[in-house]
């Protein structure tokens, strides 16, 4: 946010600009404050927080690929669920 002095300088520069048009009362009455989103964008399907234990081999395998190991684990489990679901629908 600009300081009071900076705000006054910005306002003076805008008022001295011959190409800058002042807003009309109608335009001012239709203006609404901008809402600044905070944090991550909302997901269409929210994930659930759970506590789960994996064997060290599983953890080491996924961590070996670097950051994002939990997202990769989630992707693998989703794929497994899709395969299992499609197998049961086909029978």
BAKOL-639654 format. One record per residue: residue in three letters; x, y, z of N, C-alpha, C in turn. Coordinates in steps of 0.02 Angstrom, whole numbers, m for minus. Example, Ala and Ser with C-alpha at 12.3 -4.5 7.8 and 13.67 -1.06 7.14 Angstrom:
REM residues 2
<ALA,<660,m284,390>,<615,m225,390>,<660,m165,390>>
<SER,<642,m112,354>,<684,m53,357>,<645,2,394>>
//
This chain:
REM residues 91
<UNK,<42,m59,0>,<0,0,0>,<44,62,0>>
<UNK,<25,111,m40>,<65,173,m41>,<56,212,24>>
<UNK,<107,250,41>,<102,294,98>,<57,353,80>>
<UNK,<38,393,129>,<m5,451,116>,<28,498,66>>
<UNK,<93,510,75>,<130,554,29>,<130,525,m42>>
<UNK,<144,460,m48>,<144,428,m114>,<75,432,m146>>
<UNK,<24,422,m106>,<m44,425,m132>,<m60,496,m157>>
<UNK,<m38,546,m122>,<m49,615,m143>,<m12,629,m209>>
<UNK,<49,604,m216>,<87,613,m278>,<54,577,m336>>
<UNK,<28,518,m324>,<m6,480,m377>,<m69,517,m398>>
<UNK,<m107,541,m349>,<m169,578,m364>,<m154,641,m403>>
<UNK,<m102,678,m383>,<m84,740,m418>,<m63,726,m489>>
<UNK,<m25,672,m500>,<m3,654,m567>,<m63,635,m611>>
<UNK,<m111,598,m582>,<m170,578,m620>,<m213,638,m637>>
<UNK,<m220,685,m590>,<m261,744,m603>,<m230,790,m654>>
<UNK,<m163,791,m660>,<m130,834,m708>,<m126,802,m778>>
<UNK,<m144,739,m784>,<m143,704,m849>,<m204,725,m890>>
<UNK,<m193,757,m948>,<m251,779,m988>,<m291,721,m1019>>
<UNK,<m261,662,m1023>,<m296,605,m1052>,<m335,565,m1000>>
<UNK,<m325,579,m936>,<m359,543,m883>,<m427,575,m871>>
<UNK,<m480,535,m879>,<m547,560,m868>,<m571,541,m798>>
<UNK,<m605,586,m766>,<m633,571,m700>,<m692,524,m708>>
<UNK,<m702,482,m658>,<m760,437,m659>,<m823,476,m643>>
<UNK,<m877,455,m675>,<m942,487,m661>,<m970,459,m596>>
<UNK,<m1022,491,m570>,<m1054,466,m509>,<m1084,397,m521>>
<UNK,<m1112,386,m581>,<m1140,320,m596>,<m1085,266,m596>>
<UNK,<m1028,283,m625>,<m973,235,m626>,<m948,221,m555>>
<UNK,<m943,273,m515>,<m920,264,m446>,<m969,222,m405>>
<UNK,<m1034,230,m418>,<m1084,193,m379>,<m1085,119,m396>>
<UNK,<m1061,100,m455>,<m1062,29,m475>,<m997,m7,m456>>
<UNK,<m948,29,m431>,<m884,m2,m413>,<m891,m43,m349>>
<UNK,<m857,m99,m347>,<m857,m142,m288>,<m784,m157,m269>>
<UNK,<m770,m168,m206>,<m702,m184,m186>,<m679,m250,m216>>
<UNK,<m615,m255,m231>,<m586,m317,m257>,<m574,m364,m199>>
<UNK,<m595,m426,m208>,<m582,m477,m159>,<m519,m514,m180>>
<UNK,<m470,m513,m138>,<m407,m547,m153>,<m411,m617,m124>>
<UNK,<m409,m668,m167>,<m411,m736,m141>,<m347,m751,m102>>
<UNK,<m356,m787,m48>,<m298,m806,m7>,<m289,m881,m9>>
<UNK,<m226,m901,m9>,<m211,m973,m7>,<m220,m1005,m75>>
<UNK,<m225,m1070,m74>,<m234,m1108,m135>,<m304,m1101,m162>>
<UNK,<m312,m1108,m228>,<m380,m1107,m255>,<m420,m1166,m228>>
<UNK,<m485,m1157,m221>,<m528,m1211,m196>,<m533,m1266,m249>>
<UNK,<m529,m1327,m227>,<m534,m1385,m272>,<m607,m1405,m280>>
<UNK,<m623,m1431,m338>,<m691,m1455,m350>,<m707,m1512,m302>>
<UNK,<m661,m1558,m294>,<m671,m1613,m246>,<m618,m1606,m192>>
<UNK,<m640,m1591,m133>,<m593,m1580,m78>,<m563,m1646,m55>>
<UNK,<m500,m1644,m39>,<m466,m1703,m14>,<m477,m1708,61>>
<UNK,<m475,m1767,87>,<m484,m1780,159>,<m416,m1791,191>>
<UNK,<m407,m1763,250>,<m346,m1772,288>,<m352,m1837,329>>
<UNK,<m305,m1883,318>,<m305,m1946,356>,<m234,m1960,379>>
<UNK,<m229,m2000,429>,<m164,m2023,452>,<m158,m2097,432>>
<UNK,<m104,m2113,399>,<m95,m2181,374>,<m22,m2201,380>>
<UNK,<m10,m2265,390>,<59,m2289,396>,<77,m2331,335>>
<UNK,<135,m2316,306>,<161,m2354,249>,<226,m2387,270>>
<UNK,<243,m2441,236>,<307,m2474,249>,<364,m2428,226>>
<UNK,<422,m2434,257>,<479,m2392,237>,<497,m2400,163>>
<UNK,<487,m2459,136>,<503,m2470,65>,<459,m2427,20>>
<UNK,<395,m2422,37>,<349,m2382,m3>,<367,m2309,2>>
<UNK,<379,m2285,62>,<398,m2215,73>,<462,m2198,36>>
<UNK,<513,m2240,43>,<577,m2228,10>,<570,m2227,m66>>
<UNK,<528,m2271,m92>,<518,m2274,m165>,<490,m2208,m190>>
<UNK,<436,m2184,m159>,<404,m2123,m183>,<447,m2061,m169>>
<UNK,<482,m2060,m114>,<525,m2002,m98>,<586,m1999,m144>>
<UNK,<606,m2055,m172>,<664,m2057,m217>,<654,m2014,m279>>
<UNK,<591,m2000,m297>,<576,m1959,m356>,<574,m1884,m339>>
<UNK,<586,m1866,m276>,<589,m1796,m258>,<524,m1771,m228>>
<UNK,<517,m1705,m227>,<459,m1672,m197>,<395,m1695,m232>>
<UNK,<341,m1695,m195>,<276,m1715,m222>,<262,m1788,m214>>
<UNK,<295,m1821,m166>,<286,m1893,m159>,<214,m1910,m138>>
<UNK,<183,m1869,m97>,<114,m1883,m76>,<66,m1876,m134>>
<UNK,<78,m1828,m178>,<35,m1820,m237>,<43,m1881,m283>>
<UNK,<104,m1906,m290>,<115,m1966,m332>,<82,m2027,m301>>
<UNK,<86,m2033,m235>,<53,m2089,m202>,<m23,m2085,m213>>
<UNK,<m51,m2025,m209>,<m122,m2015,m221>,<m140,m2035,m293>>
<UNK,<m98,m2016,m341>,<m111,m2032,m411>,<m110,m2108,m423>>
<UNK,<m62,m2142,m392>,<m58,m2215,m399>,<m119,m2248,m369>>
<UNK,<m139,m2226,m310>,<m198,m2255,m277>,<m262,m2241,m317>>
<UNK,<m268,m2181,m346>,<m327,m2166,m388>,<m329,m2213,m448>>
<UNK,<m271,m2223,m479>,<m268,m2267,m537>,<m289,m2338,m517>>
<UNK,<m266,m2360,m460>,<m284,m2426,m434>,<m359,m2432,m424>>
<UNK,<m389,m2380,m395>,<m461,m2380,m383>,<m499,m2383,m449>>
<UNK,<m476,m2345,m499>,<m508,m2346,m565>,<m506,m2415,m596>>
<UNK,<m448,m2447,m592>,<m440,m2515,m620>,<m486,m2564,m583>>
<UNK,<m486,m2561,m517>,<m528,m2606,m478>,<m601,m2593,m491>>
<UNK,<m620,m2531,m498>,<m691,m2514,m511>,<m712,m2537,m580>>
<UNK,<m668,m2529,m630>,<m686,m2551,m697>,<m690,m2627,m701>>
<UNK,<m648,m2662,m662>,<m649,m2736,m661>,<m714,m2761,m632>>
<UNK,<m740,m2729,m580>,<m801,m2753,m548>,<m863,m2735,m590>>
<UNK,<m859,m2681,m629>,<m916,m2663,m672>,<m921,m2709,m732>>
<UNK,<m864,m2735,m755>,<m864,m2778,m814>,<m888,m2849,m799>>
<UNK,<m894,m2867,m737>,<m913,m2936,m721>,<m987,m2942,m706>>
//
